[in-house]
Amino acid sequence: MTSLPSSVDVAIIGAGAAGLGAANALKDSGLSIIVLEARDRLGGRAHTIMASPDVTFDVGCGWLHSADRNSFVKIAEQLGFELNKALPPWRERAYGKAFPQDDRDDFIRALDEFYDRAAQAAMEAERTGRDHAASLFLEPGNRWNPMIDAISTYVNGRELDQVSILDMDAYEDTDINWRVRRGYGALVAAYGASCPVALNCAVTLIDHSAARLRIETSRGTLTADKVIVTVPTNLLAEETIRFHPPLPAKVDAARGLPLGLADKVTLALDEAETMPVEGNLRGATMRTGMGTYHIRPFGQPCIEGFFGGRFAQSLEDAGDGALAAASIDEIVSFLGNDFRRKLKPLAESRWAHDPFARGSYSHALPGHAGDRAVLAAPVDGRLFFAGEATSPEFFTTAHGARDSGERAAGEVLAALTTH
């Protein structure tokens, strides 16, 4: 663990993808830097564990979204991390009879038509300056609306009634999604391994009232010329880190960009060889509170479950093991009660109850799409802001976070040359 210096040129708050992006960008600048991380590890919401001796599990982000534009692809290649470029199991490779192909085709058609209406609505909202909740553009009475809402809980972490149509449209997705065999979290941690990081160092106050900034932490106080803040929006909104003098515009922007919730579980699968590799299991449940399941990712003997939005929150609130229990019950409802003996809980995420995240990834509330730019804007040439929530088009992603850290580092260097 790096010791805490009394003074640095640049202090970076948070050792997730954004903070590590900033640190790597400043590493050869000649400036003294330190990354202050409240956790006992690198990566933030990117975290890989060995759930069992033969199951690697990304507790947080797991997909290199928009892989043809994802900056972590090149980093993975440089660091010797194997990339898996197989198609994701979202639309193809359905397993079982819980969601017959005719129904799947009808659902996909309804989903695509919703996205087409949403894109048109966003163009109109851009023209008029009037934002709306994305839920307004569901087709009234469409039987698939609850499941379209479930997709939003996976993509946005929230149901469509809490999602800005302008923000949803601003997200860029090239539909190329790859994975890291050793884990995305492992890649992010390796990317930060050479950065100076003080772990178990929670920041509580950033005092920018004097010529130098004073930072109070759980390990002591230090001063800096510049500070880059990369913590999740929920922590800023709740003022877990306070600013003196206060920065109400930043707090308000963070409140307009709350973290939604997406949780994952992995279940050991006995007799795995009887199941398809990289299969998809989902039922035509006609409800928003549902899971989606990835059978044998990377050929491993497991099934991963994914839950989002209010349903994920209710499962977290039910306590440890509730995600696993719900996923086993739902899988058994699809595949029959004899299947229950083949499943055993291994690990699950509980991001809403994580004190250093309090959620998964940001979405803009209706009327708040512009808050991403507000949150990203520097203050007085001394305080800078990064994180996935500040990315204009790749929010919710690890690479969007990393790129925002690099952007903030560039702003620091530019400020130094103008003073």
N, C-alpha and C positions, 0 to 999 in steps of 0.2 A: 504494500500500500504506500502510495506517495505521501510524504509528510506535508503538512499544511504550511505553506510559506506565509510570511507576514505581509508581503507585498508582491504584486505581479503587474505586468502591463495589461494582460487580458484575463479575466476570470469567466469561465463558461459554466453555466448552471445546468447540469443534467448530462449524463453520459449515455443517452440514447443515441439513435442514429443522427439526430440533428446536432447534438453536442459534439459527437465524434467527427461529424462532417466538418464542423467549424474548427475543431482542434487539428485535424489533419491538414486543413487548408492553411492554418497558421504555423504549422510545425517548423517550416524552414524560413519563417519571416524574420527571424532574429529577435522576435518579441518573447518575453517570458510569459508563459501561459499555465493555467491550471484548470482542470475540469473538476467541478465539485458535484459529487454524486451521492444522493441520500441512501441508495441501495448498497448492498455488499457485493455487487457485480456490475458489469457493463451491459449495455443493451436496452435498458428501459423496457418498452413494450415488445421488444424482440428478445425472446428467451427460449433456448433449446435445452431440453433435459433428456436423459436416458430414462424413459418411463419403465423400462425393463431391460434386461441384457440384450434383447433383440428388437427393441422398439425405440426409435428416436422420435421425439415429439416436440414440435414447435408449439409451445404454450401460447405464444403470441403470433405475430405475423408469420405466414408460411409460404406465401406465393410471391414470386418476382413479377408483379403486375406490370403490364406494358413493357415486357422484357426487352423489346427492341429499342426502348428509350430509357431503360432502367439503369442508373449509374452503378448499381451493385453488381450488374452482370460483369462488367470489366474488372471490378474489384475482386469478384469471385475467381475470375480467371487468373488474375495476378497472384492471388493467395493460394491457388491450387485447390479450390473447392469445386467438386464435380457438380455440374448443372444437369437437371433432368428436364428435357424439353418435350416430354409426352403431353398430349392434350389433357387438360383438366377434366374431371369427371362430371362437370356441371350439366351439360346438355346431352351428352352421349353416354353410352355404356350403362344404361339403366339395368338394374338387377331385380329379379323377382316380379311378382304380379301385382304389387301394391299400387303401381302407377302404370296402367296399361299404355301401350304406345299411342293409341288413338287419343287418349286423354292427354298424354304428354305433348303430342303435336298440337292439340287444341290449346293447351296451357301456354306453350311457347308462342303460339300465334297471338294469344291475348296479351302476353307479356310484351312482345315486340310492338304490338299496336299501341299499348300504353306508352312505351318509350317514344314512339313516333308522335303521339299527342303531346307528350311532355316536352319534346324538342320544339314543337310548334308553339306551345304555350310559353316556353322560355324566350323564344324570339319576340313574341308579343310583349312579354314582361320587360324585356330589354328595351323595346321601343317606347313603352308607356312609362317605364320606371316604377311599375307596380308589381311587386313580387307576390307569390301565392304559395300556399302549401301544395306539395306535389299530389296529395290525396284528391284534390279537386279534379284531377284529370284521369281518374279511374272511370271506366265506363259504368254508368249507373246500372245496377242489377247484374253485372257480369259475375257468373258463378266463380270465376277464378280470382276475384278481387282479394279475398283473404290471403291467398297464396302469393299473389303479387306483392302484397304488403309484407309477407314473410321474407321475400327476396330483398326488400328494402332493409329489413332488420339485419340481414347478412351483409349487405353492401354498405349501408349507412350507419348501422347500429341502432337505428330507430325506425319506427313506423312512418309512413308517408305523411301523416298529418303534422309531423314535427320537422319536415324536411323542406327547405326552400327550393322552389322549382328552378330558380336562377343558379343556385349553388349546385344542384344535381346536374344541371346541364353543363356547368363549367368543368366538371371532372372529365379528364381525358383518359380514355381506355382504348388501347390499340388491339385488345382481344388476344394478345400474346402473353401467356402466363406460364412461367417456368418455376422450378423449385430447386432448392439446394439439398443435395442428398444428406449432407452432415447437419443440416438445419440452418434456417435463415438467422436465427438467434446466434448460432455459433459463428456464422459469417460476420455479423455485426460486431460481436465481441472480438474476433480476430482482427477486424479492421481498426478497432480502438486499442489493440494491445500495446502499441508503441507510444500512446498518448499519455501525458502526465495526468493521472486521475487520483483524486483523494476520495476514497470510498467511505461509506458510513458517515457522510458529511452533509447533513440536511441544512439547507439555507433557510433562514427565517426572516431576514431583513436585508434589504438593499437600500442603504442611505446614500442618496445622490444630492445631498444638500450642500456639500463642500466641493472643493476643487477635485479631490480624489473620492472615489466611491468606497464606502465602507460596507463590508459584507459580514453579517453575523451568521454563524453556522453552529451546528451541534459540536464541532471540534475546535471552536475558537473564532476569532475575528481576523480578517485580512482586508487590505485595501487594494484597489486596482484603478487603472486609468480608464479602462473600458470593461463593460460586462455584456455578455451575450446570454440571454435568458431563453432556455429551450424546454421548459417544463410543460406538462399537459395543461390544457385550458381549464380543466376543472379545478386544478390547484390554484391557478391565478384567480379564477372566479370566486373561489372560497377564501382568497387572501391567505392561503397557507404560507406564501411568501409575501411579506408586506413591503411596500415602497414608501420611503420618506424623502421628499414630500410625496403624497399619494399620487397615483396615476389612474384617475377614475376612467379615462377613455380606454385604457388597456383592460381594466377589470370589466367594463361594460362590453367590450369586444369579445373577451373570453366568455362572458355569459351568453353572448349571442352565438357562440361556437361550442356548445357543450359536447362532451364525449358521449357518444352512444355506447352501446354495449354489445359485444360479440364474444361469446365464450365457446371454448372447445373442450372436448373430453376424448380420451383414448381408452379403448377397451381391448383387453387381450382376447384373442380369438383362437379358440381350440379347434383342431381339425381345419386349419386355415386353408389347406390345399384344396378343400372342396369348394372354396369361394373364389370368384374372379379377382385378379389383380387389378387395382385401380378402378373398381366398380363404383357405381353410384346407387344409393338406396334412398328413396324418398317416397312417401305415400301421397296419393291424391286426397289429402286430409280435409281440404276445404276450410282450413283454419289458419290463422296467423301464428298461433302458438304451436310451432312444430320444429322438429330438427331435420337436418339433412346429413347424410352419412356417406363417408368415403371408405370404401372397403379396400383393405390391404394396400395402403399407400406405400409406394416403393417395394411392393411385394411383401411387406412386413406382416406378421401374424397379429393384426389388430384391425379395429374399425374406429375411425375418428368421427365424432359427432360435432355438429356446429349449431349453435343457438344464438338468437339475437333479440334485441329490443326488450320489450316489457316481459316477454316470456323468460328470457335469460335472467333478467333482474329478479323475477319471482323465484326462479330456481336457486339463484345465489342466496337470496334472502332465506330460503328454506334450510340452508346450512351445507356443510361439507358433505359431498357424496350425492347431493340431490340431482346434479347434472347427470352423473353416471346412472343413477336409478331411473331417471326419466328416459334416458336414451335406451337403456336396456328394455324398459317396458314398451317403448315405441317400436324398437326393432323386432321384439317378440310379437307385437301385434301384426307386423308385416309378414314375418317368416314362420310363425307358429311357436307354441309354447315349448316344444322340444329344443328350440334354439337357445333357450335361456341358459342351459348348462354349459354352453360353449363360450359364454361371455363373462369377463371378470374386469372390474374397474382397475385401471392403472393410474391415471392422473387426470386432473381437470383444472381449468383456469377459473379464477374468480376475480376478474379485473375490476369490477365495481367496488369490491371490498379491498382492493390493493391500495394501501395508503399513499403510494407514490404515483398512482395513475388515476384511480377512481373512475375508470371507464376504459374504453378501447380506442376509439378514434373519433375525430370531430365531424360534426355536420352543422351546417348553418340553419338556424331556425328561420321560418318564413320572415322575410323582411330584413335579414341579417347577412346576406351573401357578401355585402361590402365589408363586413367586419374582418375578413381575412387580411385585407390590405391595411386596415386600421391597426390590427395586432402586429403586423410585420414592420410597421414604420418605426425607424429609429427615434430616440428621444435625446435631444441636445447633443447629438454627435458622440454620446457616451454610453447610452443604453441601447442595446440591439436585441431583436427578437427573432427566434427561429422555432422550428417544430412543424410537424405535418399540418397543423391548423393554419399555418401562414403560407402554405404553398397555394398558388393561384389555380393550379390544375391537377396536381398529384396529391392533394390532401388525402388523408386516411392511409397513406402508404409509407413504408420505411424509406423508399428512395426519395419520395417527396420531402420527407423530414431531412434526410442527408443533404439533399440539394439546397434546402433552405439554410442549413448550417453553413454550407459553403458560401451562399449568398451573403449571409450576415458577416462572415469573416471578410469578404470583399468590401463590405460597407465599413468595417473597422479600419481596414487598410486605407480606404479612400479618405476616411475622416482624419487619419493620421497625416496624410500628405497635404491636407488643406489647412492644417493648424501649425 
